[in-house]
Structures are given as C-alpha cells and as structure tokens.
Amino acid sequence: MTRNGLAPLLLVSALASTSCGVYSAPPKENLSTADLVDYRNGLRLIREGRIDEAISLLQRARVSYPAEPAVPNALGLALLYRKDFEPAIRAFTDALKIKKDFHEARVYRGVALMEVGRLDTAEEDFRAVIDEAPAGAERVSARLNLGLVSAKRKLFTDAERDFSLVIADDPQSTRAFRERALVRMERESFRDALDDLLRVLKDEPKDPVANYNAALCLLAIGRRDLAVRYMQRVASVAPESTEGRKARRFVEGEGAASATPERLESP
C-alpha cells in the first residue's frame, strides 16, 4: 500500500504534502505582523508556490525583525516545502526560542524531524503540543502526525488509535480516514479498512491510493468482481501513478486469474 504525499499533514496543505507529515497552509497575517512588508510578501510567495523567492524575502525579514517569531516560522515552512529539512528545523527552533508556546512552529518542527528520521524527537514535539496546546487545529495536527510516527515504527495499533482520535475531533478529516485505512490493512482488518476507504472516496472519488487499496481490501474479502472495477478506475484516472501502473497490469490480466496484484509498500 502507499501513502499520499506530506501529504499534511499542519492541517491541510495549500501547496503540497510529503510522504510523512502533515502541515498547513502558510500562516495568516495578524495585527502584529501586518506591517512587516517582507514577511507579508514572503507568505504571498509561499501561497503562489514561489518558494525560492519566498525564502529570500523571509531571510531578509529575519534580519530586520529578529524578535518576531512569525518570521522564522514562515521561513521554516518555506524550507520545509523545499525539503531543506535541517535548515527548516533550525528556523522553527529559532521561532520557539523567541516564543516558547508557539505550537504551530513546534508541529512544523516535528514534521521536519520526522522527515529526517529523528522519530523520537519528532514524537516529543507532537506530544508537547497535544499536552499543552488548547483544543484546535494545532492539537489535531499533532495527533495526526503522531499517528504517522507510530505507523513508520510499525506500531499499527497505536497509529490506529491516534487516527481514530483525530477523526473524533474532526470527522471531516479525509487524511485521517485514509491513514487509518492503511494501518488497518497492515493489521489485516480489511472490512474496517474498506469502510474508511469508501469514506475517503465519497470526498475524493478519483484518489488513486484510496481506489487501489479499496481494490486490495475487496480481493481480501473475496469480492474480486468489485475489485476489478476499482482497479479499472485507478488505471483510468491516474495511469502514470504507481497505483495506476500496477492496476493496469492487473486489469490487463498479466497474472493468472487468481493472482493477487502487487501490494504497495509504505514509504
């Protein structure tokens, strides 16, 4: 099976997601930062996907406003989008030195730490936000990312619990349903995983990951007839994706009629 990009997970990424953590759209301006021209323009460039230009402006803003934690936080986010993880970690750490309870920066830092494989430290950041932040987006995001840490460690029961807690707080979290389905498949709870995947497909009917893994679940419970339909959909809507190529080989009957398609490995 496979996971969508970072994919995110602070909240839902406005630009892109990576293979592990989840993070949010660029921070919104507030009264304390509205007059910081380079900062404001840097956020705009992040939203437009002009990451290198955003980094240049935010580095300049960092020199001009060394006491404003929002600036290194935004710089760290731009670096995170560019997958410059170690510089991003340093930027988020600088934001936290200025404002210790900057929960958004702590979640972002946890995501960057997870990307470089420092899972213990990432977990510390996520748990700190869960313990200290008020109810809201940062805490939900920290819980979701904590579930991803557990999944990377193959602690699938722990991961399923965290994703379920996210869903309890945010029943519209498509990402949490998708991730819970994947760990349920690892635990061979195929019917429960299928329920989650069908919930994802209500919102994202062309999602290749959800369609492909729904087909695998259907095969596991003996519904090959329905599985073929999902494979056909993947091959049609995402032919160049990893899932699409594997689905196409299945549909074309590359193996024997009783063959099971290749199972995609999580990153």
C-alpha positions as CSV (number, residue, x, y, z in Angstrom):
1,M,0.0,0.0,0.0
2,T,1.1,3.6,-0.3
3,R,0.6,6.9,1.4
4,N,-0.1,10.2,-0.2
5,G,2.4,12.8,-0.2
6,L,3.4,15.0,3.4
7,A,0.6,14.5,2.4
8,P,-0.5,17.2,5.7
9,L,-0.2,16.8,7.4
10,L,-0.1,21.1,10.0
11,L,-3.7,21.0,8.7
12,V,-4.4,20.6,5.0
13,S,-1.5,21.8,2.8
14,A,-2.3,24.5,0.4
15,L,0.7,23.6,-1.8
16,A,1.9,20.1,-1.4
17,S,2.5,17.3,1.0
18,T,5.4,15.0,1.7
19,S,5.4,11.3,2.2
20,C,5.2,11.6,6.0
21,G,4.0,14.5,8.0
22,V,1.1,16.9,7.5
23,Y,1.3,20.7,7.7
24,S,-0.9,23.7,7.0
25,A,-1.2,26.5,4.6
26,P,1.0,29.5,5.2
27,P,0.2,31.3,8.4
28,K,-2.3,34.2,8.2
29,E,-1.3,37.7,8.8
30,N,-2.2,39.3,12.1
31,L,-2.1,42.7,13.7
32,S,1.4,42.3,15.0
33,T,2.9,41.2,11.6
34,A,0.7,43.2,9.1
35,D,3.3,45.9,8.8
36,L,6.2,43.6,8.1
37,V,6.4,44.0,4.3
38,D,8.9,41.3,3.5
39,Y,7.2,38.9,5.8
40,R,3.8,39.6,4.2
41,N,5.2,39.3,0.7
42,G,7.0,36.1,1.7
43,L,3.7,34.5,2.8
44,R,2.2,35.5,-0.6
45,L,5.0,33.9,-2.5
46,I,4.7,30.7,-0.5
47,R,1.0,30.6,-1.4
48,E,1.9,31.1,-5.0
49,G,4.4,28.3,-4.9
50,R,7.4,30.6,-5.5
51,I,9.4,29.1,-2.7
52,D,12.9,30.3,-3.6
53,E,11.7,33.9,-3.8
54,A,9.8,33.5,-0.5
55,I,12.9,32.2,1.2
56,S,15.0,35.2,0.0
57,L,12.4,37.7,1.3
58,L,11.9,35.9,4.6
59,Q,15.7,35.7,5.3
60,R,15.8,39.5,4.8
61,A,12.8,39.9,7.1
62,R,14.5,37.7,9.7
63,V,17.4,40.2,9.9
64,S,15.1,43.2,10.0
65,Y,12.8,41.7,12.7
66,P,14.8,39.4,14.9
67,A,12.3,39.5,17.8
68,E,9.2,38.4,15.7
69,P,8.7,34.6,15.9
70,A,6.3,34.5,12.9
71,V,9.2,35.3,10.6
72,P,11.5,32.3,11.3
73,N,8.3,30.1,11.4
74,A,7.4,31.2,7.9
75,L,10.9,30.8,6.7
76,G,11.0,27.3,8.2
77,L,7.7,26.5,6.4
78,A,9.2,27.6,3.1
79,L,12.3,25.5,3.7
80,L,10.0,22.6,4.6
81,Y,8.2,22.9,1.3
82,R,11.6,22.8,-0.5
83,K,12.6,19.7,1.5
84,D,15.5,21.5,3.1
85,F,14.8,19.8,6.4
86,E,17.8,20.6,8.5
87,P,17.6,24.4,7.8
88,A,13.9,24.2,8.4
89,I,14.4,22.6,11.8
90,R,16.8,25.4,12.8
91,A,14.3,28.0,11.7
92,F,11.5,26.5,13.7
93,T,13.8,26.2,16.7
94,D,14.6,29.9,16.4
95,A,10.9,30.7,16.4
96,L,10.5,28.6,19.6
97,K,13.4,30.3,21.3
98,I,11.5,33.6,20.8
99,K,8.1,32.2,21.7
100,K,8.2,29.0,23.7
101,D,4.5,28.2,23.4
102,F,4.4,28.7,19.6
103,H,2.5,25.5,19.0
104,E,2.3,25.8,15.2
105,A,6.1,26.1,14.9
106,R,6.5,23.0,17.2
107,V,4.3,20.9,14.9
108,Y,6.2,22.1,11.9
109,R,9.5,21.2,13.5
110,G,8.1,17.8,14.4
111,V,7.2,17.2,10.7
112,A,10.7,18.2,9.6
113,L,12.3,16.0,12.3
114,M,10.1,13.1,11.1
115,E,11.3,13.6,7.5
116,V,14.9,13.2,8.5
117,G,14.2,10.1,10.6
118,R,14.5,11.6,14.1
119,L,11.3,10.0,15.2
120,D,11.9,10.2,19.0
121,T,12.4,14.0,18.9
122,A,9.5,14.4,16.5
123,E,7.3,12.5,18.9
124,E,8.4,14.8,21.7
125,D,7.3,17.8,19.8
126,F,3.9,16.3,18.8
127,R,3.2,15.1,22.4
128,A,4.1,18.6,23.8
129,V,1.6,20.2,21.5
130,I,-1.1,17.6,22.4
131,D,-0.4,18.2,26.1
132,E,0.0,22.0,26.1
133,A,-2.0,23.5,23.2
134,P,-5.7,24.4,23.6
135,A,-8.2,22.4,21.6
136,G,-7.9,23.3,18.0
137,A,-6.1,22.8,14.7
138,E,-2.6,22.5,16.1
139,R,-3.5,19.8,18.5
140,V,-5.4,17.8,15.9
141,S,-2.4,18.1,13.5
142,A,0.0,17.0,16.2
143,R,-2.2,13.9,16.9
144,L,-2.3,13.1,13.2
145,N,1.4,13.4,12.8
146,L,1.9,11.3,16.0
147,G,-0.1,8.6,14.3
148,L,2.3,8.8,11.3
149,V,5.3,8.4,13.6
150,S,3.7,5.2,15.0
151,A,3.0,3.9,11.5
152,K,6.6,4.4,10.5
153,R,7.6,2.4,13.6
154,K,5.1,-0.3,12.6
155,L,3.2,0.3,15.8
156,F,-0.1,-0.1,13.9
157,T,-2.4,-0.4,16.9
158,D,-1.0,2.9,18.3
159,A,-1.3,4.6,14.9
160,E,-4.9,3.4,14.5
161,R,-5.8,4.8,17.9
162,D,-4.3,8.2,17.1
163,F,-6.1,8.4,13.7
164,S,-9.3,7.5,15.4
165,L,-8.9,10.3,17.9
166,V,-8.3,12.7,15.1
167,I,-11.5,11.6,13.4
168,A,-13.4,12.0,16.7
169,D,-12.2,15.7,16.8
170,D,-12.5,16.3,13.1
171,P,-15.0,13.9,11.4
172,Q,-14.2,15.6,8.0
173,S,-10.5,14.6,8.1
174,T,-10.1,12.7,4.9
175,R,-6.4,12.3,5.6
176,A,-7.1,10.6,8.9
177,F,-9.6,8.2,7.3
178,R,-7.0,7.3,4.6
179,E,-4.2,6.8,7.1
180,R,-6.4,4.7,9.4
181,A,-7.4,2.5,6.5
182,L,-3.7,1.8,5.6
183,V,-2.8,0.8,9.2
184,R,-6.0,-1.3,9.4
185,M,-4.8,-3.1,6.2
186,E,-1.5,-3.8,7.9
187,R,-3.4,-5.4,10.8
188,E,-5.5,-7.3,8.2
189,S,-8.7,-5.6,9.3
190,F,-9.8,-5.4,5.7
191,R,-13.5,-4.8,6.1
192,D,-12.9,-1.9,8.5
193,A,-10.2,-0.5,6.2
194,L,-12.6,-0.7,3.3
195,D,-15.2,1.3,5.3
196,D,-12.6,4.0,5.8
197,L,-11.5,4.0,2.1
198,L,-15.1,4.3,0.9
199,R,-15.5,7.3,3.2
200,V,-12.4,8.9,1.6
201,L,-13.8,8.1,-1.9
202,K,-17.0,10.0,-1.1
203,D,-15.0,13.2,-0.9
204,E,-12.2,12.2,-3.4
205,P,-13.6,9.7,-5.8
206,K,-10.5,9.8,-8.1
207,D,-8.0,9.3,-5.3
208,P,-5.7,6.6,-6.7
209,V,-4.4,5.5,-3.3
210,A,-7.9,5.0,-1.9
211,N,-9.2,3.3,-5.0
212,Y,-6.2,0.9,-5.3
213,N,-6.3,-0.1,-1.6
214,A,-10.1,-0.5,-1.7
215,A,-9.5,-3.0,-4.5
216,L,-7.0,-4.9,-2.4
217,C,-9.5,-5.0,0.5
218,L,-12.2,-6.3,-1.8
219,L,-9.9,-9.0,-3.0
220,A,-9.0,-9.9,0.6
221,I,-12.7,-10.4,1.4
222,G,-13.5,-12.3,-1.7
223,R,-15.1,-9.6,-3.9
224,R,-12.9,-9.9,-7.0
225,D,-15.8,-8.7,-9.2
226,L,-15.9,-5.3,-7.4
227,A,-12.1,-5.2,-7.0
228,V,-11.7,-5.2,-10.8
229,R,-13.9,-2.1,-11.1
230,Y,-11.8,-0.2,-8.7
231,M,-8.6,-1.3,-10.5
232,Q,-10.1,-0.1,-13.8
233,R,-10.9,3.3,-12.2
234,V,-7.3,3.7,-11.0
235,A,-5.9,2.7,-14.3
236,S,-8.2,5.3,-16.0
237,V,-7.9,8.3,-13.7
238,A,-4.2,8.0,-12.7
239,P,-2.5,5.9,-15.4
240,E,1.0,7.3,-14.7
241,S,0.9,6.9,-10.9
242,T,2.4,3.9,-9.2
243,E,-1.1,2.6,-8.3
244,G,-2.2,3.2,-11.9
245,R,0.6,1.2,-13.4
246,K,0.0,-1.7,-11.0
247,A,-3.7,-1.6,-11.6
248,R,-3.3,-1.6,-15.3
249,R,-1.2,-4.7,-15.2
250,F,-3.8,-6.4,-13.1
251,V,-6.7,-5.4,-15.4
252,E,-4.8,-6.5,-18.4
253,G,-4.5,-9.9,-16.9
254,E,-0.8,-10.0,-16.5
255,G,-1.1,-12.7,-13.9
256,A,-3.3,-15.7,-13.7
257,A,-7.0,-15.1,-12.9
258,S,-6.5,-15.9,-9.3
259,A,-3.4,-13.8,-8.9
260,T,-3.3,-11.0,-6.3
261,P,-2.0,-7.6,-7.5
262,E,1.2,-6.3,-6.1
263,R,0.8,-4.7,-2.7
264,L,2.4,-1.3,-2.5
265,E,4.8,-0.7,0.3
266,S,4.5,2.2,2.6
267,P,7.5,4.6,2.4
